[in-house]
Amino acid sequence: MTALLKTWPSPRWSNLRQISGSFILLSALTLFLATACGPDRSQQETAEDDVLSDEGMFLRSALVYFVKGDGETLVGEKRELAPADPSRESLARLLIDELARGPILPDHHPVTPPSLEVTGIFFDDMGGLYFDFVGSSLRDWGWGSSSEFLFVRTIVRTMAVAFPEVRRVIFLIDGARAESIAGHLDARNPFEVAEW
Amino acid sequence: MNTDRSRSIPVSQPTLVHPPTLRPRPFALALLFLISLSISIAGTPRDCHAASIDVRHPDGRIEEVPVIEVGRAIYLSEDVVSLLYSSSKYWRPDLLKMTLRVGDHRLKLTADNRNVVIDERVVRLRDPVLYLDGRLLLPVQLVTDVMPFLVDAYPVVWNREEGLLAFGAPGVSIIETRVNRLVDGVEIVVRPSGPARYQTRENEDGSLFLRFAAARVADQELFYDTTDSSLRDLFWAMDGDTAVLHIVPSDSLKDYRVTREGRPERVVVRLSDTTLPPDGSESSFALDVLTRPSTTRRPIRRVIIDPGHGGSDPGCSGEGGLLEKDLTLALAERLATELKKNHSIGVVMTREEDLDLSLSARTEFANRNRGDLLISIHLNSSPVSGVAGTEVYVHSSGIGARDRIAAAVEDAQTRFEQEVVGGILDQDLRFVPWEAVQEGQKSGSGRVARRIQKELGSLDGFPARGVKEAPIAVLEGANMAAVLVEIGFLSSGESAGLLRREDVQDRIVRGLARAISGMSKEGS
């Protein structure tokens, strides 16, 4: 069977080969410190159960989608997010903020207006996720069919990956169903995850 | 596993970082120092390899994810696992402990510890959780043997030989089975997680078997009304690794057809009390029933031209303040003149000045004026400035439309029946929901779109980007062939420069007119 475990070089690690001698001593010392000077056990047990203590933080890894240079292919960038609370709405809001903030990598392109603002987020029990956008925050963006298409695709994909239970995404503008987000795509009906 | 291609990168044995509270214990210190020193000298650090594996998702998508190979064990970073299971996490860097929330469950993981606390239970793994290079690493066994049971998800199989972590393996999972009522029968929609091999068998008693090889039924729930008299029985059974759907139709359903439909992959069984049209018909049977598209082509005598945007909606813009709404109006006026003058085709425009017009008002206007073709003219924009070319859109209602249309028909029939004197339902009633209207015109729309794409794609600076299907609002409900043409990208400086030029505008308009005129002769 052909080997399918693909490898890549890691220069940072490979340097360790050269200092392996020093490393034995270092690991011994670290192990020594770690074992001998370990944390107070009773304190540790308490902290383990205290999930919401101030000393740690809620984190959530998520993929936020942008578009590649061909203007069509979506590409995910990983984010470590710290929602204010563990609710899905909190995370969804952060994801929209990340989309509006734009990509980190230089060959990726943003697909949502930087001013994009959401007033309401709602998950229903049927796999529907509703976003209520501020209408004015959608202006001043180069809206064509392509950019509107990408706007919908990236939001739907980002949400579907973060919340697998979401089957469709519904966009409202200023609290109401709109004909369209930017004059092309029909926003009166939900955008199905399976299609977008 | 053949690791010849792997590049071995020796790194440290995973170790704990500094704990928060130091409490010296002199005897323990001396003893442990000696032990750890002897371990360090006697043993060599385990080899760690940075590598990657493929993850196959239930929908068939394959994704490459990084892993760490420590000895024989494969480790995934906690952020990768969090993504795979959509889990939130709580990290205590001071204690090197992490709590993952997967569904309603909590997994407590501790660095360099084989024990994982799941809710109140402790599960012991073959390999310990590791902390390396600032990341918590989780053994693949956690992903395959422990986590799937928490979320009642697909089986997860790690194939070491192929370097493949498969969700939903082996083969495919049947993730949904739904029954939809049609006007003259029922359809059973089976949704596998990916491309599925299936066979249809018919029994002498009229029952059908749909056999999906190498499949399992992930969701045994069948979405159908058990009081529905169209089906006497419907259930799934496993025959070895083959999932078998048993369909026992009522006596009134005489004909059936099984088709494979894409995006998402699904197999549709349509049972009807009438003879079904032959396979390969362009639109779905449900929509055929609803709209009865004409098989004869309509000649194009009147074109409704819709200049996109207008009034307070400027559309997109190009360099130098070029507005889409102005350019679409200019191009529409030129096209109207060209069609009338040189092709003797009648034209009506949805707007002849800069005014606000809703999308449904444009479609209604086109229907009221009994056009044979609606062409909505637009200029495109992309967040990527270098993108250029022409796109032509035709309408597609999408998968949700089927249910909405069926519900609308049922509602209307119920209402109509109640309103009719004597309670007799007019057998000639043809109720066509708004969403279904354009579906009946789809083949004509597609032919126009392809012609336009061919004509405009031959112009310098406007490469063809293809005919695309999408739920385009202005095309929905148009009772005629209907297309939306995105002529070029104003976001591209070069395209915007071309689109300003009158000679280029003339060439575009002549190309559009040739396409429409060609269709006029052929019929839409």
Interface residues (C-beta under 8 A of the other chain):
Chain A: M1 T2 A3 L4 L5 K6 T7 W8 P9 S10 W13 S14 L16 R17 S20 F23 I24 L25 S27 A28 T30 L31 F32 L33 A34 T35 A36 C37 G38 P39 D40 Q43 Q44 A47 E48 V51 E55 G56 M57 F58 L59 R60 S61 A62 L63 V67 G69 D70 G71 K78 E80 P83 P86 L91 H109 P110 V111 G142 W143 G144 S145 S146 S147 F149 L150 V161 A162 F163 P164 R168 E179 S180 G183 H184 L185 D186 A187 R188 N189 P190 E192 A194 E195
Chain B: M1 N2 T3 D4 R5 S6 R7 I9 P10 V11 S12 Q13 T15 L16 V17 H18 P19 P20 T21 L22 R23 P24 R25 A28 L29 L32 F33 S36 L37 I39 S40 I41 P45 C48 H49 A50 A51 S52 I53 D54 E64 V67 E69 E78 D79 V80 S82 L83 S86 S88 K89 Y90 W91 R92 P93 D94 L95 K97 T99 R101 R106 K108 E161 E162 G163 L164 R263 P264 G308 H309 D313 G315 C316 S317 E324 S358 L359 S360 H378 L379 N380 S381 S382 P383 V384 G386 V387 E391 Y393 G398 I399 G400 A401 R404 E435 A470 P471 I472 A473 V474 E476 L484 E486 F489 L490 S491
